[in-house]
Amino acid sequence: MKYIFALAGNQNAGKTTLYNALTGSNQHVGNFPGVTIEKKEGQIKKYKDASLVDLPGIYSLSPYSMEEVVTRDFLLKENPDLIINIIDATNIERNLYLSLQLMELSIPMVIALNMMDEVRASGNSIDVKKLSDHLGIPVVPISASKGEGISELIDVVMKTAQSQDKSIRKLDFCTGEVHKAIHSISHLIEDQAKEAGYPLRFAATKLVEGDEPTFKELNISENQLHIINHVVEDMEMKLEMDREAALADMRYVYIEKICEDTVIKKQETNEQIRSEKIDKILTHKYFGIPIFIGIMFAVFWLTFGLIGAPLQGYLEEIIGITTEYVSDLMMRFEVNDLLHSLVIDGIFAGVGSVLSFLPLIVVLFFFLSFLEDSGYMARVAFLMDKLLRKIGLSGRSFVPMLIGFGCSVPAIMATRTLSSERDRKMTIILTPFMSCSAKLPIYGMITMAFFPENAAAVMISLYIMGMMVAILSGLLLKSTIFKGEPIPFVMELPAYRIPSRRSIMLNMWDKGKDFIERAFTIIFLGTIIIWFLQSFNWSFNMVEDSTHSILASIGSVISPVFIPLGFNDWRASTAIITGLTAKEAVVSTLSVLTGASSDLQLSTAISTIFSPLSSFAFLTFTLLYMPCIAAFAATKRELGSIRYAVMTAVYQTVTAYVVGMLVYQIGNLIL
């Protein structure tokens, strides 16, 4: 028999860490809301017949956000055999609120009481047996990050799933007027709930709450609607609070009774006390954002200077030695000159120039993963809320934008977590202005050639420029196409924690692997095409001077367009076009076109194409213009129209052109 288990819980409760521990998955762990956008499935270790579905982190089963919709639809329609509900033991009252709603679904459930190590370290305690007796379901204490209690949890889960007794204890925690309302409506809709496959208690509670999807699923008649409204209005009048507040109050009253009997809380956990002290500095009203900019400056300085640059130098030497060895070997065996040129001047020059930037990618994502998993990036979203509201978005939009610093494709997909269609579309348009990791090789190439002493300053200026352009674009869109107010932003900040080495290493591995895969697929193919086009003329005769090649003639037609930006060399315009396949292709294209076999040779070669000022204008354009084809496809998929995707790409490219031109023209006047 095959089992399907659902893993559900609040955001930042350690859900994805537990998922990795149970399945051995390489999924990245993050501490900011929205990291798990869609359900992910894996096989529980040692049990081939047991699949675990990782659902998005949520706070309730009310369909206010896309995460809640995904989770609710899966639990109601896919009928999992059991729910593993992970709870943050350091914040048990808040987490039990979701647990009570999950129990209303009448699906067998096991609670994984996470972060018990932190509870014990603070001198607090939780009576697990009493908690289990109160709820009527198994409760297993664990520490997902340390691997404590994982095997015990698997045993309890499998035993519960394999048990012949599938009956669920009916936990009736409603009282007073709410009790009357729920039970009155239960009698009214019993047959419809059964027909729709909805648990009766869950359906009645949702109707009291005023949940629109439930009204539609149960096909509530006008007469029934009138009765339900009358019952709810009577409840609200007697309790002197609205329907949602009444339900929340009922649940929390019950949770308080459970916690009084099971939780001994002498003080806040060490992590919570430490977090409050750190937040007084890092989330300061006036200094919070400057501190964030300072932290990012330090990250770039370490990445492109102290740590990343030496590592890049070592890898470049290895690539150079390998290139020379292969070239000598081919000459020794008298390999055809055409094939020799393809391998050395095409593949090795193009792919090798991109691969040399691998250390920068890995080092940068080491620091970003550390900041993300420590809980700091969630604070940055909180800090950015006030700023983003001024451009018509909420702090919640910062999550996709933050992901955009890694890659635009998952960032665009992450906008599904935004409940407002207006906010979602605006965020999709603005997110590609955030500098993705694929552009790092371009920045590294230009800064090495023109700004070696000020690499960190150039990097931070580009990232800030991307954010400033997004802000100005947001103000423009807010006052024209997307008029209206942003949705409210509510977020529970996780405690600061030392990230696990495994989590950081997995993220670095994922980013490095993705970079290498792109180098040996898209970039590999692209360099062969570029080599061919710059080695032959329209008569398909090999040319000694690439200025007479097919590529030169195509690039020469386009290059005059970029004269206002300070560069009109056909090689630069060609690199911009190939950058649409993947931004790393800009570097490989210039390497092939200039015949550079090392980063030092490439730096020397591109100094003949750009001046320092025009090179910065080139950086500005590559920062802001239309992202890669994959990001364009994601935009089309999320916006649901090729027309809107094209309009978005045109807007981004025109913006890049205008800003790049302003950088060059104003810089030219000043200098």
Solvent accessible surface area in square Angstrom, and as a share of the most:
residue,aa,sasa,rsa
1,M,166,0.74
2,K,159,0.67
3,Y,17,0.07
4,I,72,0.37
5,F,0,0.00
6,A,0,0.00
7,L,0,0.00
8,A,0,0.00
9,G,0,0.00
10,N,3,0.02
11,Q,25,0.11
12,N,29,0.15
13,A,1,0.01
14,G,18,0.17
15,K,12,0.05
16,T,8,0.05
17,T,30,0.17
18,L,0,0.00
19,Y,5,0.02
20,N,3,0.01
21,A,22,0.17
22,L,1,0.01
23,T,20,0.11
24,G,37,0.36
25,S,29,0.19
26,N,81,0.41
27,Q,28,0.12
28,H,38,0.17
29,V,23,0.13
30,G,11,0.11
31,N,26,0.13
32,F,11,0.05
33,P,8,0.05
34,G,7,0.07
35,V,42,0.24
36,T,6,0.04
37,I,24,0.12
38,E,74,0.33
39,K,93,0.39
40,K,76,0.32
41,E,107,0.48
42,G,18,0.17
43,Q,97,0.43
44,I,3,0.02
45,K,98,0.41
46,K,197,0.83
47,Y,64,0.24
48,K,169,0.72
49,D,51,0.26
50,A,0,0.00
51,S,30,0.19
52,L,0,0.00
53,V,2,0.01
54,D,0,0.00
55,L,0,0.00
56,P,0,0.00
57,G,7,0.07
58,I,3,0.02
59,Y,43,0.16
60,S,15,0.10
61,L,0,0.00
62,S,4,0.03
63,P,36,0.22
64,Y,126,0.48
65,S,17,0.11
66,M,80,0.36
67,E,3,0.01
68,E,17,0.08
69,V,50,0.29
70,V,37,0.22
71,T,0,0.00
72,R,8,0.03
73,D,54,0.28
74,F,14,0.06
75,L,3,0.02
76,L,21,0.10
77,K,126,0.54
78,E,100,0.45
79,N,113,0.58
80,P,8,0.05
81,D,44,0.23
82,L,0,0.00
83,I,0,0.00
84,I,1,0.00
85,N,1,0.01
86,I,1,0.00
87,I,0,0.00
88,D,16,0.08
89,A,6,0.04
90,T,9,0.05
91,N,41,0.21
92,I,4,0.02
93,E,60,0.27
94,R,70,0.25
95,N,6,0.03
96,L,0,0.00
97,Y,30,0.11
98,L,1,0.00
99,S,0,0.00
100,L,0,0.00
101,Q,2,0.01
102,L,0,0.00
103,M,25,0.11
104,E,9,0.04
105,L,7,0.03
106,S,58,0.37
107,I,21,0.11
108,P,25,0.16
109,M,5,0.02
110,V,0,0.00
111,I,0,0.00
112,A,0,0.00
113,L,0,0.00
114,N,5,0.03
115,M,20,0.09
116,M,13,0.06
117,D,25,0.13
118,E,17,0.08
119,V,4,0.02
120,R,132,0.48
121,A,70,0.54
122,S,6,0.04
123,G,39,0.38
124,N,11,0.06
125,S,49,0.32
126,I,15,0.08
127,D,60,0.31
128,V,33,0.19
129,K,147,0.62
130,K,89,0.38
131,L,0,0.00
132,S,24,0.16
133,D,82,0.43
134,H,60,0.27
135,L,1,0.00
136,G,31,0.30
137,I,20,0.10
138,P,46,0.29
139,V,14,0.08
140,V,11,0.06
141,P,54,0.34
142,I,3,0.02
143,S,1,0.01
144,A,6,0.05
145,S,75,0.49
146,K,133,0.56
147,G,43,0.42
148,E,72,0.32
149,G,19,0.18
150,I,17,0.09
151,S,72,0.47
152,E,96,0.43
153,L,0,0.00
154,I,20,0.10
155,D,84,0.44
156,V,43,0.25
157,V,2,0.01
158,M,5,0.02
159,K,156,0.66
160,T,33,0.19
161,A,2,0.01
162,Q,91,0.40
163,S,42,0.27
164,Q,174,0.77
165,D,100,0.52
166,K,98,0.42
167,S,88,0.57
168,I,53,0.27
169,R,127,0.46
170,K,184,0.78
171,L,24,0.12
172,D,76,0.39
173,F,7,0.03
174,C,7,0.04
175,T,89,0.52
176,G,51,0.49
177,E,35,0.16
178,V,6,0.03
179,H,66,0.29
180,K,116,0.49
181,A,2,0.01
182,I,1,0.00
183,H,67,0.30
184,S,53,0.34
185,I,1,0.00
186,S,11,0.07
187,H,144,0.64
188,L,54,0.27
189,I,0,0.00
190,E,92,0.41
191,D,117,0.61
192,Q,42,0.19
193,A,1,0.01
194,K,172,0.73
195,E,156,0.70
196,A,40,0.31
197,G,52,0.50
198,Y,20,0.08
199,P,27,0.17
200,L,60,0.30
201,R,49,0.18
202,F,0,0.00
203,A,0,0.00
204,A,0,0.00
205,T,0,0.00
206,K,1,0.00
207,L,0,0.00
208,V,0,0.00
209,E,17,0.08
210,G,25,0.24
211,D,9,0.05
212,E,111,0.50
213,P,51,0.32
214,T,0,0.00
215,F,29,0.12
216,K,157,0.67
217,E,82,0.37
218,L,3,0.02
219,N,122,0.63
220,I,27,0.14
221,S,55,0.35
222,E,142,0.63
223,N,106,0.55
224,Q,25,0.11
225,L,62,0.31
226,H,129,0.58
227,I,67,0.34
228,I,0,0.00
229,N,56,0.29
230,H,118,0.53
231,V,30,0.18
232,V,3,0.02
233,E,108,0.48
234,D,47,0.25
235,M,3,0.01
236,E,45,0.20
237,M,138,0.61
238,K,107,0.46
239,L,59,0.30
240,E,158,0.71
241,M,68,0.30
242,D,84,0.43
243,R,60,0.22
244,E,86,0.39
245,A,43,0.34
246,A,2,0.02
247,L,2,0.01
248,A,27,0.21
249,D,70,0.36
250,M,12,0.05
251,R,4,0.01
252,Y,70,0.27
253,V,65,0.37
254,Y,41,0.16
255,I,0,0.00
256,E,98,0.44
257,K,122,0.52
258,I,2,0.01
259,C,11,0.07
260,E,146,0.65
261,D,67,0.35
262,T,3,0.02
263,V,27,0.16
264,I,106,0.54
265,K,103,0.44
266,K,154,0.65
267,Q,83,0.37
268,E,70,0.32
269,T,2,0.01
270,N,67,0.34
271,E,27,0.12
272,Q,41,0.18
273,I,58,0.29
274,R,94,0.34
275,S,7,0.05
276,E,88,0.39
277,K,133,0.56
278,I,54,0.28
279,D,26,0.14
280,K,153,0.65
281,I,112,0.57
282,L,34,0.17
283,T,25,0.15
284,H,63,0.28
285,K,155,0.66
286,Y,149,0.57
287,F,122,0.51
288,G,0,0.00
289,I,60,0.31
290,P,72,0.46
291,I,46,0.24
292,F,7,0.03
293,I,66,0.33
294,G,40,0.38
295,I,44,0.22
296,M,22,0.10
297,F,83,0.35
298,A,45,0.35
299,V,8,0.05
300,F,2,0.01
301,W,125,0.44
302,L,40,0.20
303,T,0,0.00
304,F,20,0.08
305,G,28,0.27
306,L,109,0.54
307,I,67,0.34
308,G,0,0.00
309,A,43,0.34
310,P,61,0.38
311,L,77,0.39
312,Q,11,0.05
313,G,28,0.27
314,Y,136,0.52
315,L,43,0.21
316,E,36,0.16
317,E,113,0.51
318,I,104,0.53
319,I,28,0.14
320,G,20,0.19
321,I,118,0.60
322,T,60,0.35
323,T,10,0.06
324,E,117,0.52
325,Y,132,0.50
326,V,33,0.19
327,S,17,0.11
328,D,76,0.39
329,L,61,0.30
330,M,23,0.10
331,M,126,0.56
332,R,168,0.61
333,F,149,0.62
334,E,152,0.68
335,V,43,0.25
336,N,99,0.51
337,D,121,0.63
338,L,71,0.36
339,L,87,0.43
340,H,40,0.18
341,S,17,0.11
342,L,38,0.19
343,V,29,0.17
344,I,16,0.08
345,D,60,0.31
346,G,0,0.00
347,I,33,0.17
348,F,49,0.20
349,A,5,0.04
350,G,0,0.00
351,V,6,0.03
352,G,8,0.08
353,S,12,0.08
354,V,1,0.00
355,L,31,0.15
356,S,2,0.01
357,F,1,0.00
358,L,34,0.17
359,P,17,0.11
360,L,3,0.01
361,I,4,0.02
362,V,38,0.22
363,V,13,0.07
364,L,3,0.01
365,F,9,0.04
366,F,78,0.33
367,F,35,0.15
368,L,25,0.12
369,S,0,0.00
370,F,83,0.34
371,L,22,0.11
372,E,24,0.11
373,D,10,0.05
374,S,13,0.08
375,G,0,0.00
376,Y,6,0.02
377,M,5,0.02
378,A,1,0.01
379,R,5,0.02
380,V,0,0.00
381,A,1,0.01
382,F,102,0.42
383,L,22,0.11
384,M,14,0.06
385,D,25,0.13
386,K,137,0.58
387,L,58,0.29
388,L,10,0.05
389,R,78,0.29
390,K,125,0.53
391,I,3,0.01
392,G,0,0.00
393,L,0,0.00
394,S,0,0.00
395,G,0,0.00
396,R,38,0.14
397,S,0,0.00
398,F,8,0.03
399,V,7,0.04
400,P,0,0.00
401,M,7,0.03
402,L,18,0.09
403,I,34,0.18
404,G,0,0.00
405,F,21,0.09
406,G,9,0.09
407,C,42,0.25
408,S,6,0.04
409,V,32,0.19
410,P,53,0.33
411,A,0,0.00
412,I,0,0.00
413,M,49,0.22
414,A,1,0.01
415,T,0,0.00
416,R,48,0.18
417,T,4,0.03
418,L,5,0.03
419,S,62,0.40
420,S,21,0.14
421,E,93,0.42
422,R,39,0.14
423,D,0,0.00
424,R,32,0.12
425,K,57,0.24
426,M,0,0.00
427,T,0,0.00
428,I,0,0.00
429,I,20,0.10
430,L,0,0.00
431,T,0,0.00
432,P,6,0.03
433,F,0,0.00
434,M,6,0.03
435,S,1,0.00
436,C,13,0.08
437,S,17,0.11
438,A,13,0.10
439,K,4,0.02
440,L,0,0.00
441,P,0,0.00
442,I,0,0.00
443,Y,0,0.00
444,G,5,0.04
445,M,4,0.02
446,I,0,0.00
447,T,5,0.03
448,M,66,0.30
449,A,26,0.20
450,F,35,0.15
451,F,39,0.16
452,P,84,0.53
453,E,154,0.69
454,N,86,0.44
455,A,16,0.12
456,A,9,0.07
457,A,46,0.36
458,V,14,0.08
459,M,0,0.00
460,I,20,0.10
461,S,41,0.26
462,L,0,0.00
463,Y,11,0.04
464,I,55,0.28
465,M,33,0.15
466,G,1,0.01
467,M,39,0.17
468,M,94,0.42
469,V,12,0.07
470,A,3,0.03
471,I,29,0.15
472,L,112,0.56
473,S,6,0.04
474,G,0,0.00
475,L,76,0.38
476,L,94,0.47
477,L,8,0.04
478,K,60,0.25
479,S,71,0.46
480,T,70,0.40
481,I,125,0.63
482,F,28,0.12
483,K,144,0.61
484,G,37,0.36
485,E,143,0.64
486,P,16,0.10
487,I,34,0.17
488,P,110,0.69
489,F,33,0.14
490,V,129,0.74
491,M,32,0.14
492,E,55,0.25
493,L,59,0.30
494,P,10,0.06
495,A,13,0.10
496,Y,16,0.06
497,R,46,0.17
498,I,143,0.73
499,P,13,0.08
500,S,43,0.28
501,R,208,0.76
502,R,122,0.44
503,S,7,0.04
504,I,11,0.06
505,M,113,0.51
506,L,23,0.11
507,N,9,0.05
508,M,29,0.13
509,W,144,0.51
510,D,41,0.21
511,K,56,0.24
512,G,6,0.06
513,K,80,0.34
514,D,71,0.37
515,F,9,0.04
516,I,66,0.33
517,E,91,0.41
518,R,41,0.15
519,A,0,0.00
520,F,107,0.45
521,T,80,0.47
522,I,71,0.36
523,I,2,0.01
524,F,71,0.30
525,L,107,0.53
526,G,23,0.22
527,T,1,0.00
528,I,50,0.26
529,I,84,0.43
530,I,8,0.04
531,W,14,0.05
532,F,74,0.31
533,L,41,0.20
534,Q,22,0.10
535,S,6,0.04
536,F,25,0.10
537,N,40,0.21
538,W,159,0.56
539,S,79,0.51
540,F,131,0.54
541,N,89,0.45
542,M,96,0.43
543,V,26,0.15
544,E,189,0.85
545,D,67,0.35
546,S,29,0.18
547,T,76,0.44
548,H,127,0.57
549,S,2,0.01
550,I,6,0.03
551,L,9,0.04
552,A,2,0.02
553,S,46,0.29
554,I,69,0.35
555,G,1,0.01
556,S,58,0.37
557,V,118,0.68
558,I,48,0.25
559,S,7,0.05
560,P,70,0.44
561,V,81,0.46
562,F,15,0.06
563,I,96,0.49
564,P,41,0.26
565,L,0,0.00
566,G,25,0.24
567,F,4,0.02
568,N,86,0.44
569,D,32,0.17
570,W,27,0.09
571,R,53,0.19
572,A,0,0.00
573,S,0,0.00
574,T,5,0.03
575,A,0,0.00
576,I,8,0.04
577,I,74,0.38
578,T,24,0.14
579,G,0,0.00
580,L,49,0.25
581,T,72,0.42
582,A,0,0.00
583,K,4,0.02
584,E,3,0.01
585,A,6,0.05
586,V,0,0.00
587,V,0,0.00
588,S,3,0.02
589,T,2,0.01
590,L,0,0.00
591,S,0,0.00
592,V,3,0.02
593,L,9,0.05
594,T,32,0.19
595,G,46,0.44
596,A,4,0.03
597,S,49,0.32
598,S,33,0.21
599,D,5,0.02
600,L,134,0.67
601,Q,93,0.41
602,L,3,0.02
603,S,14,0.09
604,T,88,0.51
605,A,21,0.16
606,I,0,0.00
607,S,55,0.35
608,T,104,0.60
609,I,16,0.08
610,F,10,0.04
611,S,52,0.34
612,P,76,0.48
613,L,32,0.16
614,S,1,0.01
615,S,0,0.00
616,F,41,0.17
617,A,0,0.00
618,F,0,0.00
619,L,0,0.00
620,T,0,0.00
621,F,6,0.03
622,T,0,0.00
623,L,0,0.00
624,L,1,0.01
625,Y,8,0.03
626,M,28,0.12
627,P,11,0.07
628,C,15,0.09
629,I,93,0.47
630,A,51,0.40
631,A,0,0.00
632,F,41,0.17
633,A,45,0.35
634,A,1,0.00
635,T,7,0.04
636,K,90,0.38
637,R,131,0.48
638,E,16,0.07
639,L,21,0.11
640,G,63,0.61
641,S,29,0.19
642,I,92,0.47
643,R,147,0.54
644,Y,89,0.34
645,A,0,0.00
646,V,68,0.39
647,M,101,0.45
648,T,10,0.06
649,A,10,0.07
650,V,83,0.48
651,Y,57,0.22
652,Q,4,0.02
653,T,45,0.26
654,V,83,0.48
655,T,21,0.12
656,A,0,0.00
657,Y,55,0.21
658,V,64,0.37
659,V,29,0.17
660,G,0,0.00
661,M,58,0.26
662,L,87,0.43
663,V,33,0.19
664,Y,42,0.16
665,Q,73,0.32
666,I,89,0.45
667,G,12,0.12
668,N,84,0.43
669,L,157,0.78
670,I,135,0.69
671,L,164,0.81
